[in-house]
Amino acid sequence: MKLFDVYPLNDIEITKALGSNVWDEKGNEYLDLYGGHAVISIGHTHPHYVSRLTDQLNKVGFYSNSVKIPLQVQLAEKLGQISGKTDYQLFLCSTGAEANENALKLASFYNERKKIVAFKGAFHGRTSLAVAVTDNPKIIAPVNESDHVIFLPHNDEAALEQAFKDQGSEISSVIIEGIQGVGGIRVASDSFLQKIRALCDQYNAVFIADSVQCGYGRSGKFYAHDHAGVDADIYTMAKGMGNGFPIGGISIAPKFKPWHGMLGTTFGGNHLACAAGLAVLEVMEQDNLIQNAEEVGNYLMAEVKKFDQIKEVRGRGLMIGIELPEELSHVKKNLLFKHRIFTGEAKPNVIRLLPALNLTKAHADQFLEAFSLELQGKFEKNLS
């Protein structure tokens, strides 16, 4: 048997990781500003994280949701405290797509409606409902196609108002990323999120804040949507939630009342996942990582904006998109293979920075130096 070839791979094998650095099988050191797609929130192999998981594995690694799991209660309490949503309820799952799937389903249970508002450039996952509200026809199989989804222009308040005016009594939910990731680091404006809140209140629709990539402190606030000063009804999360251990969840407003069997999962909320989730929140709190994300992110964005060659810098905190002109489309590849710096991308020419939230200013300067050399075409060092 061979692997199903769906991933374009860099010819690099990572054999060791620590903090914001990784090493390949040849011993070469890299700076990781990608974090495995915004997953590594507190740094690779953080000692507290490793200890938490090891200790838990030596006790019990897994049992199903048919028994009491006190770690779930502890995780819910800590998440409520740090996110500021102390009166919300937590449902645990394993992935971001699963989180969005359950959020959309819960919204439909709540108001017994079918239509969903999503936005151009959105990416919400690859499972049935999640991919139906994703703006990429190529990955929507015929069986996933749905006439329940209304795609609107991003940040267009007039179009949103018109959609509710025309179909408000049928709209179950509005789902939006606080900052679009795959869509190219496009920030939902504060006024747009406030408009969503007002219209959902007016029409009894559900405001779903997709925080899978932009949440968990990455933007300089716990959820990127918090910048708008309004509360969503449901927050979805995953990626940075477990620092590499598969865990996802939805934070659910008090107005939603559960019943047994309403939602379910085999692996969601297992002992190891909860240990990982608690470790992440404990490190975030202890080391003030949300504040660090804001400070180092602001520094990085301000410095990158000084380069005349770039088209635009977008983002908040340590979720940054650098849009380059076509003639500089090679820069991302050169950063990896010449300077040994991992970054992400969004098509066609956006470099995405999604590093650990404890990234240092020294690491930021390492990137800025390499980026400057590439833009000037002055890099000549021969790396073996």
N, C-alpha and C positions, 0 to 999 in steps of 0.2 A: 504493500500500500504506500502511496505517496500523498503529500499534502495537497489539498485543494487550493489551487494557485489564485488567490484573490487579493494578495497583498504585494504591492511593489516594494521590494526590499533593498535597503542599503547593504552593501557587502561588508557588514560590520557585525561582529559577535561580542556582546557585552558580557564580561565574566565577573566584574566586580563593580560595586557602586557604593558611594559614601557621600552624604550631603548633596551638594550640587555638582558632583563629579562622578564620572563613570570611566571604566577602563576596558579596553578590548582584549582579545585573546593574546595579542602581541605585547601587552603591557602599556599601550599608548593611553594617555590620559585625555579625557574630553570634558569640556564644560557643558552641562546639561541645562539648556534654557527651554526645553520642550516638556520635560517631566512626564514622558510617556503619554502625552496628550492631556496635560493639566491634571494628571493623576497624583504625581508625587508632590504632596502639599507641605510636608514637614521635612523633606530631604530623604534621600535614600538611606536605608538601614539605620534609621535614627535609633540610638541606644534604648530609649524608653519604649519605643514601638516594638523593637525586637524582644525586649524583656517581657512586655505585656503579652505578646503572642506566644512566646516560649512558655511562660508560666501557665497560660491558659491551656495550651496544647498538652501540658503535663497533667492537667486536671481532667478536662473533657473538651474534645474538639467539636463535637456535633451531637445534638439531639433535636428532634423536630419541635414544631410549635404546638405540640399536644401536651407539653408540660410547662411549668413555670420556668422562665429564664430571667433571673434577676438582673443580669447584665443588660437586657433590653430596657428595663425600667431605668437603670442608671444612665444608659445612653440617652434615653428620651429626656431625662431631667437635665443632663449636662447640655444637650443640644438646645433645649428650651432656654436655659440660662444664658448661653453664649450668643444665641441668635436673637434673644429678646422676645421670642414667641413662647412665653412660659405657659400660656393657656391653650396652645395647639396640641394636637395628637400626632403620634408618630406611627406610621406603618413602614416596616422594613422589608426590603427586597434585595436584589443582587446587582442590578444594572440600571443605568440611566434610562434606557429604552423601557425597561419594565416599570420604572418609576413614572414615566410619562404615560405609559399605557394605563396604569392603575389610576392616575390622576384624571385622565379623560373619562375613564369608566365611572369613577366615583362622581364626577360632575354630572354625568348623564343619569345616574341613579338619583341624584339629588333633585334635579328639576325635570326629569323625565323628558328631556329633549335630545335632539340628535345632531344639530348643526354645530360646527366648530369653526371659529375664526383663527386663522394662522396667517403668517406673513411671508412675503417674498424674501428669499435668502435664508429661511428657517431650516434648521436641522434639529430633529427631536428624537431620532433613533431609527432602527430598522425593523422593529416588530410591526404588527399589522396596523394598529391605530397610529403609533408613533411615526411610521414611515408615510402614512396617508397625510399627515400634517407637515411633512418635510418637503421643502421646495426643490426636489430633484427627481424629475420623472424617470431618469435612467435607473434608479434603484427601487422604483415602485413597480412591483410585479402586477400583472393583470388582476390577480386575486386580492391585491391590496387596494385597488382603485376604489374610491368612494365619492359619491356625490354629496356627502354631508359636509365637506370642507370648503370654506370660503377663504381663498387667499387674497390678502389685501396688500397694498404697498406699505413698506416699513416706514414708521414714523409719520404716516399720513392721517392726521386727525379728522379731516373732512371725509375721507373715504370710510373711516371707521364709524363715524356718526351716521353716514348714509346707510351703511350695512345694517346697523341697528335699527334705523328708522324703517328700513324695508323689511327686515326679517327678525327683529328683536325678540318676538315671541317664540321663535323657533331656535334661537341660539342658546346652546347649552353652555359653552365655555369659550374663552379666549386664551390661547396659549402663546406665550412670548418669552424668548430669552432676554434677560436683562442686557446682555451683550452677546450678539451673534458670534459664534465661534467659527464654524465651517463657512458661514456667510461672509467672513472677512473682517472680524472684529468691528462690528457695527453696533454702536451703543443706542439702545432705546432711550429717547429723550425723556427727561423727567416729566414734561408736560404730557407726553404721549402715554406714559404709564399712569399718570393721574387721570387722563381721559378714559383709559380702559377701566380703571377703578370706578369712576363715576357712572359709566354706561352699564357696567355689570351690576352695580347697585340698583340702577334705575330699572333694568330689565330682568333682574333676578338671574343673571348669568354668572358663571363661575370664572374668576380670574386665576389662571394657572401660571405661576412664575417658574419657567424652566431655568433652574439654577444648577443644572448638571455640570456645566463647564465653568460658568461665571460665578458660581456660589462658593460657599465655604471660605470666605475671607479674601478671595482672589482679587476682588475689585477695590479693596480698602474698606468695605463694609461686609457684614456676614453674607448677605445676599446682594447681588448687584442691583436688584430692584429697590433695595432700601434707600438708595440715593434719591429716589422720588418722594420719599416721605409718606408712602401709603403701604398698607398691608395687602398682600394677595390672599386669596382664599386657600390655595394649595401651593406649596413650594416643592419642586422635585429636585432631587440631588443624587449624586453618585461620585464619580471620578475622584476628587480630592478627599472624599469622605473616609476612605480606608487606606490612603497612601500606598495603594497597590493591591490591597486585599479586596476582592469583589464584594462591594456593599453598596446598596442604594436605599433611598427612602423617600417618603412624602410626608411633609409637615402639613397637618390638616386643621383648618379653623374649627372652633368649637361648634359652629352651627351644623356641622355634619355629624349625624348620629349613626354609629356602626351597628350592624347586626351580624350574628355568627354566620360565617360563610360568605359574607359580602365580598371580601378580598382574601387572597390566600397565596401561599408560596411554600415551597419545600425548604429552600436554603436561606431565605431571607431571615435575618436576625439570629443566625446561628452563633454559637458561643465564640468562635474565633473571629467572626466578622464584628461582633460587638466589642470584643477586646481591641481589635484594630481601630474601630471607630472611636472608642473612648481614649485610646492613646493619642490619636490625632487631635482631639479636642483638648486634652490635657496639655499637650505641647503647645498648641495654638494659644491657649490661655496663659500658660507659664512664661512663654517667650514673646508675648505680644506680637504675634505674627501678622495679625490683621493690620496693625499700625505699621509694621515693617513693610508689608506689601504696598501700602499707600505711599510710604516715604521713598522706598527704593524705586517703586514704579513711577512716581512723579519725577524723580531724578532721571531715570532712564528716558522717559518720554521727552522731557525738556531738552536733554542732550541730543537725542536723535533728531528733534525738530530743527536743530542748528545746521543739519546737512542740507545744502541746497538741492542736491540731486534727487532727493526723495519726493514723492508726490503728496503723501499725507501720512500722518501718524494718528492712530485711533486707539481708544481703549480707556481703561481705568485700572489703577493699581498694577498688579503684575499679570494683566491680560492685555497685551499690546500688539497691535497690528501695524506693520510698516509697509506701506504701499510703494512699490518701486516702478519706474518706467520700464518698458519692454527691454531696452538696451542694458538693463541691470538685472535681468531675470536669472543670470548665472550666480548671483551673490549668495543665495541660500546654499547652493551646492558647494561653493568655494568655502563658505564658513565651516561646513562640515569636514570637507576633505583636505583643505589647506590649513585651516585654523583649529580644527577639531572642536567645533562648537555646534551642538545640536540645537536646531530651531524647528519650528513647525511652518506650515504654509497654508494659504488659502488661494485658490485659483483666481486670476491667473498669476499675479506677481505680488502677493502679500506674504511677508515674513511674519509668522506668529511667534511671540514670546510668551511661554506659559511655564515659567520656572517654579521651583519650590518657593514657598512664601517666606522662607528664611534666607533668601538670596542676599548676599552681602553687596555693599557698594563696590568692593574690590572686584567681585565677579562681574558686576555691571560694567565697570571700567575695562575689564578684559574683553568683553564683547564690543564695547564702543571703540576700543583701539583696533580690533580686527575689522570691524565694520567700516571704520574710517579708511583703513588701508585698502580695503576692497573697492570702496567708492572712488578712491583716488587711483586705483589700478597700480598700486605700488608694492604689492606683496610679492616677494621673490624668494622667501625662505623655502628651502627644499626639505619637505617632511618625508621621512622614510616610512 
